[in-house]
């Protein structure tokens, strides 16, 4: 089958449906993170254990890679003088475009936002009292179903990150059907989260504790980290009958140069914690292929590295994984950068060829979702075996639910 046929062959999302009763959706996490159930899938066989034994299923000298992003309190509630409630949900920074620059700004910033009750918000500023200062928001530009919103405040000693911490609400997943509680501020963050920017947690990592991480290191399993700031698009359902017609969301990634070298040294034993780490790691192959096709004299003019949705299926790349990753190292060395910055829209779906990841630790995902398509691709289409077992053995589903470790098929 040619690449063109792979892209154009219908992928019916109805084939990725399963019954998920509301009572199987975990509304809260377990009291002890690492006591969640662990489904183990290898060579078509399924078994179960508890998560604190995950090291039993990872080979010594493997490299486990997790996403160090931290969820921000991205939801802000304003009120107009008339009393109308305006909810602003910050999705990603526009000015400055860099997450860290925008969050550390003390002089105002512009974010792409979802706005609740947008029809009642015109040209006027809406205000929110935050301690001794006032936050003002201006709706500047319509961007499809979202808006560019400018934020200003009257205390230049305060950063936007501090404002969100003080006045924002942590945006827990909509399918939990409950309000954010104080406990979510801790339980909806991984123990290794440190780079602020996500509006949803990389939930596969919620099962890890320092004890589990120490156990992995004692077994000779190494760890490293990448950053993918999870966007609200992760919750978007596939609404098209053919999943190929679904538009994937774009997310920003950052991978340290040292981590790329580490990955090269451990190829064949790479364990991704979560679908966000998976998407980041698999995107590296295509970024490397792009850079190998770029003349080194043009490296300094490369300002927007992007992996498109169907790039893995539209072209044939002759490079090995090592060659592609080495091309990234050459680019970073030539440009004096210590971290690769890019964005990815990659859609990992059945018929995808994996280049980097050998094992995947992940939760149980919503029916008819792009995340379920990713899982199906990883296990060679055998997702029903996994989900049938989980449903019949009392596993808890979605963000606060149980975990699985899957071996690539």
C-alpha positions in Angstrom: 0.0 0.0 0.0 1.4 3.4 -1.0 1.7 6.3 1.5 -1.1 8.1 -0.4 -3.4 5.1 0.0 -2.6 5.0 3.7 -3.7 8.5 4.1 -6.8 8.3 2.0 -8.1 4.8 3.1 -11.1 5.5 5.4 -10.5 5.1 9.1 -14.0 4.7 10.5 -14.1 6.1 14.1 -17.2 3.9 14.8 -14.9 0.9 14.8 -13.2 2.4 17.9 -16.2 2.6 20.2 -16.9 0.7 23.4 -19.4 1.0 26.2 -18.1 3.1 29.0 -20.6 3.4 31.9 -20.4 6.6 33.9 -19.6 4.6 37.1 -16.4 3.3 35.5 -15.0 6.8 35.1 -12.9 7.6 38.2 -14.1 10.9 39.6 -11.3 11.0 42.1 -7.8 9.4 42.4 -6.9 6.7 44.9 -5.5 8.0 48.2 -2.1 6.4 47.2 -1.2 7.2 43.6 1.0 4.1 43.1 -1.7 1.6 44.3 -3.7 1.9 41.1 -4.2 -1.2 39.1 -1.8 -2.0 36.2 -2.8 -3.8 33.1 0.1 -5.6 31.4 -0.1 -6.3 27.7 2.6 -8.3 25.9 2.5 -10.4 22.7 -1.3 -10.4 22.7 -1.5 -11.6 26.4 -3.0 -9.6 29.2 -2.4 -9.8 33.0 -2.7 -7.4 35.9 -0.7 -6.1 38.9 -0.4 -3.0 40.9 1.3 0.1 39.6 4.1 0.1 42.2 5.4 -3.1 40.6 5.7 -1.4 37.1 9.4 -1.9 37.3 8.9 -5.7 37.0 7.7 -5.2 33.4 10.5 -2.9 32.2 13.8 -4.3 31.1 17.0 -3.1 33.0 18.9 -0.4 31.3 15.8 0.9 29.6 15.2 4.7 29.4 11.8 5.9 30.7 10.8 9.3 29.4 8.1 11.4 31.0 6.5 14.8 30.3 7.5 17.4 32.9 4.8 19.9 32.0 2.8 21.4 34.9 -0.9 22.3 34.7 -1.7 26.0 35.1 -4.8 27.5 36.8 -6.0 28.6 33.4 -9.7 29.3 34.0 -10.5 32.9 35.0 -14.0 34.3 36.0 -14.7 37.9 35.3 -18.0 39.8 35.9 -19.2 42.8 34.0 -20.7 45.8 35.9 -24.1 44.5 34.8 -23.3 41.2 36.6 -22.9 39.1 33.5 -20.4 36.3 34.1 -17.5 36.0 31.6 -15.4 32.9 31.8 -11.9 33.1 30.1 -10.0 29.9 29.6 -6.4 30.5 28.7 -5.2 28.0 26.0 -1.8 29.1 24.8 0.3 32.3 24.7 0.3 34.6 21.6 2.4 37.6 22.8 5.0 36.7 23.9 4.5 33.4 22.1 6.9 31.5 24.4 5.2 30.0 27.4 7.9 31.0 30.0 8.2 34.5 28.7 4.5 35.0 28.7 3.9 33.5 32.2 6.8 35.5 33.6 5.6 38.8 32.0 4.9 41.6 34.4 3.8 44.1 31.6 0.8 42.3 30.1 0.4 39.5 27.6 -2.0 38.1 25.0 -3.4 34.6 25.0 -5.5 32.5 22.8 -8.6 31.8 24.9 -12.0 30.1 25.0 -14.6 32.5 26.3 -17.8 31.6 28.0 -20.7 34.1 27.4 -18.7 35.8 24.7 -21.8 37.4 23.1 -22.2 39.6 26.1 -18.6 40.8 26.0 -17.9 43.6 23.4 -15.1 46.2 23.4 -15.0 47.0 27.0 -12.6 45.7 29.5 -13.7 43.2 32.1 -12.0 43.3 35.5 -11.1 40.9 38.3 -9.8 42.0 41.7 -6.8 40.0 42.7 -5.6 40.9 46.2 -4.4 44.5 46.1 -4.4 44.8 42.3 -6.8 44.6 39.4 -6.6 42.3 36.3 -8.2 43.6 33.1 -9.0 41.6 30.0 -9.8 42.9 26.5 -11.3 40.7 23.8 -9.2 41.7 20.8 -9.7 39.3 17.9 -11.9 36.3 16.9 -9.9 33.2 16.0 -12.6 30.7 14.9 -14.2 29.4 18.1 -11.5 31.1 20.2 -10.4 34.7 20.9 -7.2 36.6 21.3 -7.5 38.2 24.8 -5.1 40.8 26.1 -4.4 40.8 29.9 -3.2 43.9 31.8 -2.7 44.6 35.5 -1.7 47.5 37.6 1.3 46.0 39.5 4.5 45.5 37.6 6.0 43.4 40.4 3.5 40.6 39.7 3.9 38.0 36.9 1.1 36.5 34.9 1.9 33.1 36.4 1.4 34.6 39.9 -1.9 36.1 38.8 -3.1 32.7 37.5 -2.0 31.0 40.8 -3.9 33.6 42.8 -7.1 34.0 40.8 -7.3 31.1 38.3 -9.0 27.7 38.7 -7.3 24.4 37.7 -9.2 23.1 34.7 -10.0 19.4 35.5 -11.4 17.3 32.6 -15.0 18.0 31.7 -16.0 14.4 31.9 -15.5 14.4 35.6 -18.8 16.4 35.8 -17.8 18.2 39.0 -16.2 21.4 40.1 -12.4 21.7 40.8 -11.6 21.0 44.5 -8.7 22.1 46.5 -7.3 18.5 46.5 -7.1 18.6 42.6 -4.3 21.2 42.9 -2.1 18.4 44.1 -3.6 15.2 42.7 -4.0 16.6 39.2 -0.2 17.3 38.9 2.5 14.7 38.5 5.2 14.5 41.2 7.8 15.5 38.6 5.8 18.4 37.0 7.8 21.6 36.9 7.4 23.5 33.6 4.2 25.5 33.6 2.0 25.6 30.5 -0.5 22.7 30.2 -4.3 23.1 30.6 -4.6 19.3 31.1 -2.4 16.9 33.0 -0.3 14.2 31.2 -2.3 11.7 33.3 -0.3 8.6 32.7 2.2 10.2 35.0 -0.2 10.6 37.9 0.5 7.1 39.1 4.2 7.8 39.8 5.6 8.5 43.3 9.1 9.2 44.4 9.2 5.7 45.8 8.4 4.2 42.4 10.9 6.4 40.6 13.6 5.4 43.1 12.7 1.7 42.6 13.1 2.1 38.9 16.6 3.7 39.3 17.6 0.9 41.7 16.7 -1.6 38.9 19.0 0.2 36.5 16.1 1.9 34.6 17.1 5.4 33.7 14.8 8.4 33.3 14.7 11.5 31.3 12.2 14.2 30.5 10.6 16.1 27.7 8.0 18.9 27.6 4.7 18.9 25.7 2.2 21.5 27.0 -1.1 19.7 26.8 -3.8 21.7 25.1 -7.6 21.6 25.4 -7.7 19.8 22.1 -6.8 16.6 23.9 -10.5 16.4 24.9 -11.9 17.1 21.5 -13.9 14.2 20.2 -13.6 12.9 16.7 -16.8 14.1 15.1 -16.1 12.9 11.6 -17.1 9.5 10.5 -13.7 9.1 8.9 -11.1 9.9 11.5 -8.7 11.0 8.7 -10.9 14.1 8.3 -10.5 15.1 11.9 -8.2 18.1 12.5 -5.6 17.3 15.1 -4.6 20.1 17.5 -1.1 21.5 17.5 1.0 21.4 20.7 4.4 22.9 21.6 7.3 20.6 22.5 10.7 21.1 24.0 13.4 18.4 24.2 16.8 19.0 25.7 19.8 18.2 23.6 21.1 15.9 26.3 17.9 13.9 26.3 18.2 13.4 22.5 21.7 12.0 23.0 20.4 9.8 25.8 17.6 8.4 23.5 20.1 7.6 20.8 22.1 5.6 23.3 19.0 3.7 24.5 17.3 3.0 21.2 15.4 -0.3 21.4 14.6 0.2 25.1 12.6 3.5 25.2 9.5 3.6 27.5 7.1 6.6 27.0 5.1 7.7 30.0 1.8 8.7 28.4 0.6 9.7 24.9 2.1 13.2 25.2 5.6 11.8 25.6 4.8 9.3 22.8 3.8 12.1 20.4 6.8 14.1 21.4 9.3 11.3 20.9 7.8 10.1 17.6 7.7 13.6 16.3 11.5 13.7 16.7 12.0 11.3 13.9 10.2 13.5 11.4 11.9 16.7 12.7 15.3 15.0 12.2 14.3 14.0 8.6 13.3 17.6 7.9 16.6 18.9 9.2 18.7 16.4 7.3 17.0 17.8 4.2 18.0 21.3 5.2 21.3 22.8 4.1 23.4 23.5 7.2 24.0 27.1 5.9 20.2 27.6 6.3 20.0 26.3 9.9 20.0 29.8 11.4 17.0 30.7 9.3 14.9 27.8 10.6 12.4 29.5 12.9 9.3 27.2 12.8 9.9 23.5 13.1 6.5 21.8 12.7 5.3 18.2 12.2 2.1 18.2 10.3 -0.8 15.8 11.0 -0.2 13.4 8.1 3.5 13.9 7.5 4.2 10.3 8.7 2.0 9.0 5.9 2.6 11.4 3.1 6.3 10.9 2.6 8.8 8.0 2.6 11.9 8.7 4.7 15.0 6.6 4.2 16.7 7.6 7.4 17.2 5.3 10.4 16.0 6.6 13.8 19.6 7.1 14.8 20.3 9.1 11.7 17.3 11.3 12.2 18.0 12.0 15.9 21.7 12.7 15.0 20.5 15.3 12.5 18.7 17.1 15.4 21.9 17.1 17.4 23.9 18.5 14.5 21.3 21.3 14.1 21.4 22.2 17.8 25.2 22.1 17.8 25.4 24.3 14.7 22.9 26.8 16.1 24.3 26.8 19.7 21.0 25.7 21.2 20.7 23.4 24.2 17.0 22.6 23.7 15.0 21.7 20.6 11.8 23.8 20.3 9.1 22.8 17.9 5.4 22.1 17.5 3.6 18.9 16.5 0.3 18.1 15.0 1.2 14.4 14.5 -1.7 12.0 14.3 -0.6 8.5 15.4 -3.2 6.1 14.1 -3.5 2.5 12.8 -0.9 1.8 10.0 1.6 4.2 11.7 5.2 3.0 11.7 6.8 3.6 15.1 10.4 4.8 15.2 11.3 5.6 18.8 9.0 4.1 21.4 9.1 0.4 22.5 6.8 0.5 25.6 4.0 2.8 26.5 2.6 3.5 30.0 -0.9 5.0 29.6 -4.4 5.2 31.2 -7.6 4.1 29.6 -9.0 6.5 27.0 -12.4 7.7 25.9 -14.2 5.8 23.1 -13.8 7.2 19.6 -10.8 9.4 20.6 -7.5 10.1 18.9 -5.8 8.6 22.0 -7.6 5.3 21.4 -6.4 5.4 17.8 -2.8 5.9 19.1 -3.1 2.9 21.4 -4.6 0.7 18.6 -1.7 1.6 16.4 0.8 0.7 19.1 -0.6 -2.7 19.8 -1.2 -3.6 16.1 -5.0 -3.1 16.3 -5.4 -5.4 19.3 -7.0 -2.7 21.5 -10.2 -4.6 22.1 -8.3 -7.3 24.0 -7.0 -4.7 26.4 -10.2 -2.8 26.9 -12.4 -5.9 27.1 -10.2 -7.1 29.9 -10.2 -3.7 31.7 -14.0 -3.5 31.5 -14.5 -7.0 32.8 -11.9 -6.7 35.6 -13.1 -3.6 37.3 -10.4 -1.2 36.1 -11.1 2.5 36.6 -11.1 4.7 33.4 -9.8 8.1 32.2 -7.7 10.7 33.9 -7.9 9.6 37.5 -8.3 5.9 36.6 -6.0 3.0 36.5 -2.9 2.4 34.3 -1.5 0.0 31.7 1.9 -0.9 30.3 1.8 -1.9 26.7 4.5 -3.5 24.6 4.7 -2.6 21.0 3.3 -5.2 18.7 
